[in-house]
Amino acid sequence: MTSPPDLGVYVHWPYCAKICPYCDFNVFKDRAGGEQAALARAIVADLEAHAAITGPRRLVSVFLGGGTPSLMDPAWAGEIVAAARRLWSPATDLEVTLEANPTDAEAERFAAFAQAGVNRLSLGLQALDDEALGFLGRNHDAATAIRATQAAARAFPRLSVDLIYARPGQTPAAWADELRRAVGLGAEHVSPYQLTIEAGTAFDLAVKRGQIVPPDADAGAALFDATQAVLQAEGFEAYEVSNHARGPAARSRHNLVYWQGLDYVGVGPGAHGRITLGGVRHATQAERRPADYISGVVETGLGLATREALTPTEAAEERLLSGLRITEGVPIADVAILAIAPVKIAGLVELGLLADDPQRLRATAAGRLVLDRLTTELAT
């Protein structure tokens, strides 16, 4: 009998001091009142209900994301982390990550979150240029971002920074310089994301009005190439399409839970989860509105809006989609039900999009540039 898969926990804290114009996450404007304390209590209760469903598991990661979880009372974070550790068996190297924005990042709060059990901070710098930060709708300047990053590097054993590139008018040379300055602040993990215009966002409306002209495909490719060159020269490994780490220990354990097809419980408004029960993988999603989530937990014990059993084919397609994002790829045995023809794999190897590996499907650097196309080719 095989042991159940390791488990991650994702906690969605949906409140933000300001809604960024590029964001399509499930977020709500931060406001005073008792809702937040009620939400923290509901999250702990929801974790307890999920533990009864999953049974004993080894807990490898807790990720407090959002939204802006660094806005929460650090004591609430401590209660949530303590609950997760109590409900499942924590790995000796359990990773506990908190997402933060520089505006929320006074050193005193960092110390409080570290005391609450957070050992990895993911800091949303997004840019180190004041004009770019204004364009992105951020409510901090570059000087604040620098101070926050330096304080975070002192407070936490692990530090990751997020940056957004492919901004209108951005040149590879300017981006390379900005990226080097960010790396010099002490992070061991960098997540540089190309600006994507998501449907329904303020940026989407601005593009339709002609107020924003995103870089074309060639400009985006040049900026991507600059990203890879700078980070490689600085000692970072591109272990995933948009994630770079200084060695295996610096990789995001929680993101690897997703990309390696492990289980994760999702709690908090709008959170997604994937849980294997009785050998069947299930997709879950929590109620999106905080009030609905809280009332759902109070009334039923769970904050879920849906829990759906995936077919073996659907589960394999998800495994393929997520696994191709990382350099290690996907064991062919994990997606055997898709019956991918060897001749198709050979053709993609010949095109330079897949590595020549008889055991795994691994996208090459060229393949990761066209990952949507590659996944579609393999899954159909």
C-alpha positions as CSV (number, residue, x, y, z in Angstrom):
1,M,0.0,0.0,0.0
2,T,1.4,3.4,-1.0
3,S,1.5,6.2,1.5
4,P,-0.6,9.3,0.7
5,P,1.1,12.1,-1.1
6,D,2.8,15.0,0.8
7,L,0.6,18.0,1.4
8,G,0.8,21.8,1.0
9,V,-1.6,24.3,2.4
10,Y,-2.5,27.5,0.6
11,V,-4.2,30.3,2.6
12,H,-5.8,33.1,0.6
13,W,-6.0,36.5,2.5
14,P,-8.0,38.6,0.0
15,Y,-7.5,42.1,1.3
16,C,-5.4,44.8,-0.3
17,A,-4.7,48.4,0.6
18,K,-4.9,49.2,-3.1
19,I,-6.1,47.1,-6.1
20,C,-3.4,47.0,-8.8
21,P,-4.6,47.7,-12.3
22,Y,-3.0,44.5,-13.7
23,C,-4.4,42.2,-11.0
24,D,-7.1,39.6,-11.7
25,F,-6.8,37.8,-8.4
26,N,-9.7,37.4,-6.0
27,V,-9.0,40.6,-4.0
28,F,-11.0,43.1,-2.0
29,K,-10.2,46.6,-0.7
30,D,-8.9,46.4,2.9
31,R,-11.3,48.0,5.3
32,A,-11.8,48.4,9.1
33,G,-14.3,46.2,10.9
34,G,-14.6,42.7,12.4
35,E,-14.7,40.8,9.1
36,Q,-11.0,40.1,9.1
37,A,-10.9,38.6,12.6
38,A,-13.9,36.5,11.6
39,L,-12.1,35.4,8.5
40,A,-9.0,34.4,10.4
41,R,-11.1,32.2,12.7
42,A,-12.9,30.7,9.8
43,I,-9.7,29.8,8.1
44,V,-8.5,27.8,11.2
45,A,-11.9,26.0,11.3
46,D,-11.7,25.3,7.6
47,L,-8.3,23.8,8.1
48,E,-9.6,21.5,10.8
49,A,-12.4,20.3,8.6
50,H,-10.0,19.6,5.7
51,A,-7.7,17.6,8.0
52,A,-10.6,15.3,8.8
53,I,-11.1,14.8,5.1
54,T,-7.5,14.3,4.0
55,G,-6.4,12.2,7.0
56,P,-2.8,12.1,8.2
57,R,-0.3,13.7,5.8
58,R,3.2,15.0,5.8
59,L,3.0,18.8,5.6
60,V,5.8,20.3,3.5
61,S,4.6,23.8,2.9
62,V,2.2,26.6,4.1
63,F,1.8,29.6,1.9
64,L,0.0,32.7,3.0
65,G,-0.9,34.5,-0.2
66,G,-3.4,36.9,-1.5
67,G,-4.3,39.7,-1.7
68,T,-1.8,41.1,0.8
69,P,-1.5,38.7,3.8
70,S,1.2,41.0,5.3
71,L,-1.7,43.3,6.2
72,M,-3.1,40.7,8.7
73,D,-2.4,40.8,12.3
74,P,0.8,38.6,12.8
75,A,-0.9,36.9,15.7
76,W,-3.6,35.6,13.2
77,A,-0.8,34.3,11.0
78,G,0.7,32.5,14.0
79,E,-2.6,30.9,14.8
80,I,-3.1,29.7,11.2
81,V,0.4,28.3,11.0
82,A,0.1,26.6,14.4
83,A,-3.1,25.0,13.3
84,A,-1.6,23.6,10.1
85,R,1.3,22.2,12.1
86,R,-1.0,20.6,14.6
87,L,-3.4,19.1,12.1
88,W,-0.8,17.4,9.8
89,S,2.7,16.1,10.5
90,P,5.1,18.9,9.6
91,A,8.3,18.1,7.7
92,T,11.5,19.0,9.5
93,D,12.2,21.6,6.8
94,L,8.6,22.9,6.6
95,E,8.5,26.0,4.5
96,V,6.1,28.8,5.6
97,T,5.9,31.6,3.2
98,L,4.2,35.0,3.5
99,E,3.5,37.4,0.6
100,A,4.2,41.0,1.4
101,N,4.3,44.4,-0.2
102,P,7.0,47.0,0.6
103,T,4.4,49.4,2.0
104,D,3.5,47.0,4.7
105,A,7.1,46.0,5.4
106,E,8.3,47.8,8.6
107,A,11.0,45.8,10.2
108,E,8.9,45.4,13.4
109,R,6.1,43.5,11.5
110,F,8.7,41.4,9.8
111,A,10.0,40.3,13.2
112,A,6.5,39.6,14.4
113,F,5.7,37.4,11.3
114,A,9.0,35.6,11.8
115,Q,8.1,34.9,15.4
116,A,4.7,33.6,14.1
117,G,6.5,30.9,12.2
118,V,7.1,32.5,8.8
119,N,10.5,31.5,7.5
120,R,10.3,32.6,3.8
121,L,9.1,36.0,2.6
122,S,7.9,36.7,-1.0
123,L,8.2,40.4,-1.5
124,G,6.3,42.1,-4.3
125,L,8.8,44.7,-5.4
126,Q,7.4,44.7,-9.0
127,A,9.9,47.4,-10.1
128,L,12.8,49.6,-8.8
129,D,11.8,52.6,-10.9
130,D,9.5,55.2,-9.6
131,E,7.9,55.9,-13.0
132,A,7.3,52.2,-13.5
133,L,5.8,51.8,-10.0
134,G,3.4,54.6,-10.7
135,F,2.3,53.0,-14.0
136,L,1.8,49.7,-12.2
137,G,-0.4,51.4,-9.6
138,R,1.8,50.6,-6.7
139,N,1.6,52.7,-3.5
140,H,5.4,52.5,-2.8
141,D,8.4,54.1,-4.3
142,A,11.8,52.5,-5.2
143,A,13.5,53.8,-2.1
144,T,10.8,52.1,0.1
145,A,11.2,48.9,-1.9
146,I,14.9,48.8,-1.3
147,R,14.6,49.4,2.4
148,A,11.9,46.7,2.7
149,T,14.1,44.2,0.8
150,Q,17.1,44.8,3.0
151,A,15.0,44.5,6.2
152,A,13.4,41.3,4.9
153,A,16.8,39.8,4.2
154,R,17.8,40.4,7.8
155,A,14.5,39.0,9.2
156,F,13.9,35.8,7.3
157,P,16.1,32.8,6.3
158,R,14.6,32.8,2.8
159,L,13.7,35.7,0.6
160,S,12.1,35.9,-2.8
161,V,11.3,39.0,-4.8
162,D,8.7,39.4,-7.6
163,L,9.3,41.8,-10.5
164,I,7.2,42.7,-13.5
165,Y,8.8,43.4,-16.9
166,A,7.7,43.9,-20.5
167,R,6.3,47.2,-19.5
168,P,5.5,49.6,-22.3
169,G,8.6,51.3,-23.6
170,Q,11.0,49.2,-21.5
171,T,14.3,48.3,-23.2
172,P,16.4,45.2,-22.5
173,A,19.3,47.3,-21.3
174,A,17.2,49.2,-18.8
175,W,15.6,46.0,-17.6
176,A,18.9,44.3,-17.2
177,D,20.2,47.1,-15.1
178,E,17.0,47.1,-12.9
179,L,17.2,43.3,-12.5
180,R,20.9,43.5,-11.4
181,R,20.0,46.1,-8.8
182,A,17.2,43.9,-7.4
183,V,19.4,40.9,-7.2
184,G,22.0,42.9,-5.3
185,L,19.6,43.5,-2.5
186,G,20.1,40.0,-1.1
187,A,17.2,37.7,-2.4
188,E,18.1,34.1,-3.2
189,H,15.0,33.6,-5.3
190,V,13.6,35.9,-8.1
191,S,10.3,35.6,-9.8
192,P,10.3,37.9,-12.9
193,Y,6.9,37.9,-14.7
194,Q,6.1,39.3,-18.1
195,L,3.3,41.9,-17.8
196,T,0.1,40.1,-18.9
197,I,-3.0,42.0,-19.8
198,E,-5.7,40.0,-18.1
199,A,-9.3,40.3,-19.2
200,G,-11.5,42.5,-17.0
201,T,-8.6,44.4,-15.4
202,A,-8.1,48.2,-15.5
203,F,-5.1,47.6,-17.8
204,D,-7.4,45.5,-20.2
205,L,-9.7,48.5,-20.5
206,A,-6.8,50.9,-21.0
207,V,-5.4,48.7,-23.9
208,K,-8.8,48.6,-25.5
209,R,-8.9,52.4,-25.3
210,G,-5.4,52.7,-26.8
211,Q,-4.0,54.2,-23.7
212,I,-1.5,51.4,-23.2
213,V,0.4,49.7,-26.0
214,P,2.1,46.5,-24.7
215,P,5.4,45.4,-26.2
216,D,5.1,43.2,-29.3
217,A,6.2,39.6,-29.4
218,D,9.8,40.4,-30.5
219,A,10.3,43.0,-27.8
220,G,8.9,40.6,-25.2
221,A,11.3,37.9,-26.4
222,A,14.2,40.2,-26.2
223,L,13.3,41.2,-22.6
224,F,12.9,37.5,-21.7
225,D,16.4,36.7,-23.1
226,A,17.8,39.6,-21.1
227,T,16.2,38.1,-18.0
228,Q,17.7,34.7,-18.5
229,A,21.2,36.2,-19.3
230,V,21.3,38.5,-16.3
231,L,20.1,35.9,-13.8
232,Q,22.3,33.1,-15.1
233,A,25.3,35.4,-14.8
234,E,24.3,36.2,-11.2
235,G,24.2,32.5,-10.3
236,F,20.5,31.8,-10.5
237,E,19.1,28.7,-12.1
238,A,15.9,29.0,-14.1
239,Y,14.2,26.0,-12.6
240,E,10.8,27.1,-13.8
241,V,9.5,29.4,-16.6
242,S,9.3,32.4,-14.3
243,N,11.2,31.3,-11.2
244,H,14.9,31.5,-10.6
245,A,16.8,30.3,-7.5
246,R,20.4,30.3,-6.2
247,G,20.6,26.5,-5.8
248,P,18.0,23.8,-5.1
249,A,17.5,24.8,-1.4
250,A,16.3,28.3,-2.5
251,R,13.6,27.0,-4.7
252,S,10.0,27.6,-3.7
253,R,8.8,24.4,-2.0
254,H,5.2,25.5,-2.3
255,N,5.3,26.2,-6.0
256,L,7.0,22.8,-6.5
257,V,3.9,21.3,-4.7
258,Y,1.9,22.6,-7.6
259,W,4.3,21.8,-10.4
260,Q,5.1,18.3,-9.2
261,G,1.5,17.3,-8.9
262,L,1.4,17.0,-5.1
263,D,-1.8,17.6,-3.0
264,Y,-2.6,21.0,-1.5
265,V,-5.5,22.2,0.6
266,G,-6.8,25.6,-0.3
267,V,-8.5,27.7,2.3
268,G,-9.6,31.4,2.4
269,P,-12.0,33.2,-0.1
270,G,-11.6,31.9,-3.6
271,A,-8.7,29.5,-2.8
272,H,-8.2,26.5,-5.1
273,G,-7.1,23.1,-3.9
274,R,-6.2,19.6,-5.2
275,I,-6.7,16.6,-2.9
276,T,-6.3,12.9,-3.6
277,L,-9.0,10.9,-1.8
278,G,-9.4,7.1,-2.4
279,G,-7.0,7.3,-5.3
280,V,-9.0,10.0,-7.1
281,R,-7.8,13.5,-7.5
282,H,-10.3,16.2,-6.5
283,A,-10.4,19.9,-7.5
284,T,-11.8,22.3,-4.8
285,Q,-12.6,26.0,-4.8
286,A,-13.7,28.0,-1.8
287,E,-16.4,30.6,-1.8
288,R,-15.1,33.8,-3.3
289,R,-16.6,36.6,-1.2
290,P,-15.3,36.8,2.3
291,A,-18.8,37.0,3.9
292,D,-19.9,33.9,1.9
293,Y,-16.8,32.0,2.9
294,I,-17.2,32.8,6.6
295,S,-20.9,31.9,6.6
296,G,-20.1,28.7,4.8
297,V,-17.6,27.6,7.4
298,V,-20.0,28.6,10.2
299,E,-22.9,26.7,8.6
300,T,-21.2,23.6,7.2
301,G,-17.7,23.5,8.7
302,L,-16.1,24.0,5.2
303,G,-15.7,27.1,3.1
304,L,-15.9,25.2,-0.2
305,A,-18.1,26.3,-3.1
306,T,-17.2,23.2,-5.1
307,R,-15.4,19.9,-4.9
308,E,-15.2,17.9,-8.1
309,A,-13.6,14.5,-8.8
310,L,-11.3,14.8,-11.8
311,T,-11.3,12.0,-14.4
312,P,-7.9,10.2,-14.8
313,T,-7.5,12.1,-18.2
314,E,-8.2,15.5,-16.6
315,A,-5.8,14.8,-13.8
316,A,-3.1,13.7,-16.3
317,E,-3.6,16.8,-18.4
318,E,-3.2,19.0,-15.3
319,R,0.0,17.0,-14.4
320,L,1.4,17.6,-17.9
321,L,0.5,21.3,-18.0
322,S,2.1,22.0,-14.6
323,G,5.1,19.6,-14.9
324,L,6.3,21.0,-18.2
325,R,6.9,24.3,-16.5
326,I,9.8,23.0,-14.5
327,T,13.2,21.9,-15.8
328,E,12.8,18.3,-14.4
329,G,9.6,17.9,-16.5
330,V,7.1,15.1,-16.0
331,P,7.7,11.3,-15.8
332,I,6.1,9.8,-18.9
333,A,4.5,7.2,-16.6
334,D,2.6,9.9,-14.8
335,V,0.7,10.8,-18.0
336,A,0.5,7.3,-19.5
337,I,-3.2,7.5,-19.8
338,L,-2.9,10.3,-22.4
339,A,-1.2,7.7,-24.7
340,I,1.1,10.2,-26.3
341,A,2.5,8.6,-29.4
342,P,6.3,8.1,-29.4
343,V,6.4,9.5,-32.9
344,K,4.9,12.8,-31.7
345,I,7.5,13.0,-28.9
346,A,10.2,12.3,-31.4
347,G,9.0,15.0,-33.6
348,L,9.0,17.6,-30.8
349,V,12.5,16.4,-29.8
350,E,13.7,17.0,-33.4
351,L,12.1,20.5,-33.4
352,G,14.2,21.2,-30.2
353,L,11.1,21.7,-28.0
354,L,11.6,18.6,-25.9
355,A,14.7,17.1,-24.4
356,D,15.8,13.6,-25.7
357,D,14.8,11.7,-22.5
358,P,13.2,8.3,-22.7
359,Q,11.8,8.5,-19.1
360,R,10.5,12.1,-18.9
361,L,8.9,14.8,-20.9
362,R,11.1,17.8,-20.4
363,A,10.7,21.1,-22.2
364,T,13.9,22.7,-23.5
365,A,14.5,26.4,-23.2
366,A,13.0,26.9,-26.6
367,G,10.0,24.7,-25.6
368,R,9.3,26.8,-22.5
369,L,9.0,29.8,-24.7
370,V,6.0,28.2,-26.5
371,L,4.7,26.1,-23.6
372,D,1.0,26.5,-24.5
373,R,1.7,25.2,-28.0
374,L,3.8,22.4,-26.7
375,T,1.2,21.3,-24.1
376,T,-1.5,21.3,-26.7
377,E,0.6,19.2,-29.1
378,L,1.2,16.6,-26.4
379,A,-2.3,16.5,-25.0
380,T,-4.2,16.2,-28.3
